[in-house]
Amino acid sequence: MKKKPPVGRRNAPTIWDKVDIALLIEEETSNKANKPKPEKSPDEKKRLKRKIVALDLLASTAWIYSLVKVFIADLDRLAINAISPRLLPILDYRLFIYAALTAVLLVIGNRLKDKALLLATLYVIFFPVVILIWKIPRVVYRRKSWTLLFGMLNVLVSLFRSYKTLIPLYVLLIEAALIIQISTYRPLVVLSGACVVAVIGVLMWRTGRNSFQRSKFITLQRDVIVKIVNNLSSYVGLQPELRDPRIKKFNKVQLELFRDRMALGFCLTRATGFWMHQLNSYRKAGVTVLFGILSFSWLLLEVLLGGAFINMALVKVYPESFTLERPPSILTCIDYTLNALVVNGVEYMQPTGGLPLLFKIIFGLIGPFLALTLLVHLTLSYKPSRREVEFEESRRDVNRVVIALEAKLKRDYDLGGYNIVERIQALGGSFYVLILQFIAERIPHWEDELDVHSSAPQ
């Protein structure tokens, strides 16, 4: 009896029968040969560095001046008043002064390239954006610290999620504190003191609640990664028209599309594994514990300053309920509040009863309560089981979508049993290969990181 010949996947018709690698290899070789590699001389690099430093100083000065002038004090008036008060009328013509400065800049610009002046102006105007998208990433890149990157992302995420609540609270706190400082109208001082009490209470509640909740940063990372992978799945799979049996060989455009979609898909899965690996390293580094300490330290400062203005309001509203050696200043109230937080007293300012005494007792309870809450938070943060469970839940959710995408790509591109990097390299995808090799060097067994084999659908 005649045996049937074995039929294997590699002997069956595959999408790779339509691939003519020579089309892309010739183009890549030609591009490498024709691409010039201009390199700046050391003198040019030094000049560029000096220009950037000068622009940084100029931009920093301009932004600090603008912020101080808008939110704190009129620096023009203070400076001229310090030089000679008789020159203050000049400020009425400051518009013409600014116009003259603009004209000077235009004259300087005539001696420079117009493009250089425009870029320098844009650099100064958008300096905060430059810091966020260039200088901070550059510092992270030069330090080669993913922990630093994730720490910065954690801070930015926390600020972004909380700014709608925190900005109104801080504005209300500052306005109320200012009224307490300068006003002598009793009902207004009472209302402002009540606002400070309310704001401090809300800030304490938010910090305490956040310290015992699961890490929002890791949860957000999971949600973003799952959403990105799900949304991009349809863009990296093989297009149905490329499987058309009437196409015997891909033309150049079809072949580039085939290569790019396949390479982007596998770069996405590997990059996801790399990101989760770095996120796990960041979690184990204990940076979250440091953020917890900083968060409670900031809350303590808020309570100290808020309590100082509360006590100042009490002195103004109930002066007969205090034994005072001298009229208290804000520094005196800060010292009094600090001693109250550590359950201590000061001789020059003693409450004799009523609401001031009640608030001193409350501050005496708040101090130990904050210390105890911080201790519990640190204990729970150092407890491995809690952090492991939180991270493993997020990792499982990410694994599920990444493994599904990996399986889909292997089916679409008939890659079962083939080396993916070698296939992409053969198609001339040098850029994609560099990304995959970069990840492979840092996670040699990325399948273990994502548990691909154990979790892959059967």
Phi, psi and omega in degrees: 000132184280131178278143176284140178293143180296139179249116181249167181297322184287340179273342180280157177299134179229171179296337182289346175293340180268000186267126173247095187298331184301330182300318184271329180295319180296319181293318181294319179297318179295318180296320179295322182287328186269344184284115175284154180238077180293140181227131182286147178285161179303323180294319178296320178297320179294318179297317179297319179297318179296320179296319180294319178297317179297318178294322178299316179296316180297313181295318179298316179298315182297317182288321177296316178301314183296315182294318179294319182295321183282318191255341188241297185205157177278096184296326179301312182293319179296318181294314182291324178295326178289327180283305180195114180301336181292342181271000183302327178300342178300330183297338177292344182246025184296333177300318179290329177294317178296323177296321178295319178297321177298318179297320178298318178297321179294322177296317177296323180295333178294333179272350176250174174287139180302323181296321181295320179294318179298315180296319179296320179296314179297324180299316181291317183295318184257032184300318177300322178293321178300320179297317184289317188262351181233304188292314179295312175301326179293320177297317179297317181296317183291327178278344180052044182241109176287333177297318178297318179299312181294326176297317178295318178298322179298317179296314181297319179296317180297317179294319182294322182285339189247351190296328181294334178267317187289320182300310176300322180296314181291323177297315178298319180296316181294316180297316180296319179296321179295318179296317178299322183291319190254343187269150174241002180280113191302310180302322180292322178294320178298313180298318179294319177298320178296322177297318179296318178300316181295315181296314180298321178298317179296317180296320178295317180296318180296315181295316179297318179296314182293330183289338182252001176273163176293159185297114178291332181295313180293321178298318179295319177302316179299313182298318181294315182296314180299318181294316180297313181297316180296319182289327183271351182303320183285345183266349182247352177285167180287130178293136183303325182294338178286343177271002180305120183298343179286342177275112180275320178220140177292141169279183187297316181296315180296321181293320177296318178297317178301311182294313186294318180293319179295313183294319179297322179298313181286328174297323179295315181293318180291320179296324177296316177298319179296317181296316179294325177297314180291325177296322177294319178296319178298318180297319182285342183288347178081015180294327179299328177294318178298318179296325177296317178297316179296322180297316179289327177295319178295320178296320179298320178295320178297316180295320181296310181290317178299318178297325179298317180287329174298315180293326176295320178296320179297321179296321181288325183275322182235064181296333181286347180267010178235146168259108187243135174277331181205159177301127186285137172266177179295325178293322177297318180293326177295315179297319179297316180294320179299317178293324178295323180295329179261020177056058179221171180227168177234147186287329187278356181208103184233127175283139183256352179158182176071208183297319178303319179293321178299316180292327176295321177295319180298316178295327177294334177274328182295319182303302178298327180297317178297318179297318179293319180296318177298319180297316178296318179299315180295321179297315179291326180292324180279351180284111187299323187299318182297311182292323180296316181298316180299315183289320182296324177298317179292321181294323178297320179296320179291318179306317186300313183285326181290317179297320178297319179292319179299316179295320179297317180297318180294325176290313184298321186256013176050055186251013179299121178087355180262155174278116188294315182299318179297322179296315180294320178298320180295332179273006177084017181272064184298320181298315180294323179297321178299319179296313182295321179291322177302315180290319182297326179294330183265335174228083182302327182239071184292335177298323178293325180296324180259359182055046184298312186291319184286335185254357185295140179293141182276000000 
